Amino acid sequence: MVRFLVLYPQPADVGAFQRHYYDVHVPLAKKLPGLRSYTLSRDAAAIRGQQPYYLVAELDWDDIASLRRDFASPIGQETARDAGILAEMCPGMHSMVFELEPQ
């Protein structure tokens, strides 16, 4: 399993960010054919370090090949372009892809 993790700091305009995220971005991402799960987390509490993130998104695929195929597709490219809009609304957004190890 491969996870795409996105960490969003507090946006300047929370209302505009939420409207765009939930009305535009989530519906786009959910069209990705290989996407297995999409989890959102809010109200993170900092244990160590700086302020917690405003929103955490975790998207899972079976493998890296599936993720790459999805983002090479037209809907994947549209989703990636839209992520650029979110990054402008939420400077300091971080994202990464990693492989999950079974325990």
Secondary structure, 3 states (H helix, E strand, C coil): CEEEEEEECCCCCHHHHHHHHHHHHHHHHCCCCCCCEEEEEECCCCCCCCCCCCEEEEEEECCHHHHHHHHHCHHHHHHHHHHHHHHHHCCCCEEEEEECCCC
